[in-house]
Amino acid sequence: MQKRKVFGILGAILLLCALAGSAGVAQGGSSLEAIENELETLQEEYAQLSQTIAEAKDMSLETMVKMAEFK
């Protein structure tokens, strides 16, 4: 249950970042430099989200182990 919430939140964050990025490119015009900058930003955000997902999985597994030990 907790795992679903974590992934749901991370999915929502990723979607909002993608939408914000799309809006930023649309407002900035279609210059190649603006698109390259946006791509670079999205790649950085993706790397950060990947790290966050890995940490969330670790936390989830640790929580499951602790719950199993508690029972």
C-alpha positions in Angstrom: 0.0 0.0 0.0 2.7 2.4 1.0 4.7 1.5 -2.1 1.8 2.5 -4.4 1.6 5.9 -2.7 5.3 6.5 -3.2 5.2 5.6 -6.8 2.0 7.5 -7.3 3.6 10.7 -5.9 6.7 10.2 -8.0 4.6 9.7 -11.1 2.7 12.9 -10.4 6.0 14.8 -9.9 7.4 13.4 -13.2 4.2 14.4 -15.0 4.2 17.9 -13.6 7.8 18.4 -14.5 7.1 17.2 -18.1 4.1 19.5 -18.4 6.1 22.5 -17.0 8.9 21.7 -19.4 6.6 21.6 -22.3 5.0 24.9 -21.3 8.5 26.4 -20.9 9.5 25.4 -24.4 6.3 26.6 -25.9 6.6 30.0 -24.3 10.3 30.3 -25.2 9.8 29.8 -28.9 11.1 27.0 -30.9 14.7 27.9 -31.0 17.1 25.1 -31.0 19.0 26.5 -28.0 15.8 26.6 -25.9 15.0 23.1 -26.8 18.5 21.9 -26.0 18.4 23.7 -22.6 15.0 22.1 -21.8 16.3 18.7 -22.8 19.3 19.1 -20.5 17.0 20.2 -17.7 14.7 17.2 -18.2 17.6 14.8 -18.3 18.9 16.2 -14.9 15.4 15.9 -13.4 15.1 12.3 -14.7 18.4 11.4 -13.1 17.2 12.9 -9.8 13.9 11.1 -10.0 15.6 7.8 -10.8 17.7 8.3 -7.7 14.6 9.1 -5.6 12.8 6.1 -6.9 15.7 3.8 -6.0 15.8 5.4 -2.5 12.0 4.9 -2.1 12.3 1.2 -3.1 15.0 0.8 -0.5 12.9 2.5 2.2 9.9 0.3 1.2 11.9 -2.9 1.5 13.4 -1.8 4.9 9.9 -1.0 6.1 8.6 -4.4 5.0 11.5 -6.1 6.8 10.9 -4.1 10.0 7.2 -4.9 9.9 7.9 -8.6 9.4 10.3 -8.6 12.3 7.7 -6.8 14.5 5.1 -9.4 13.8 
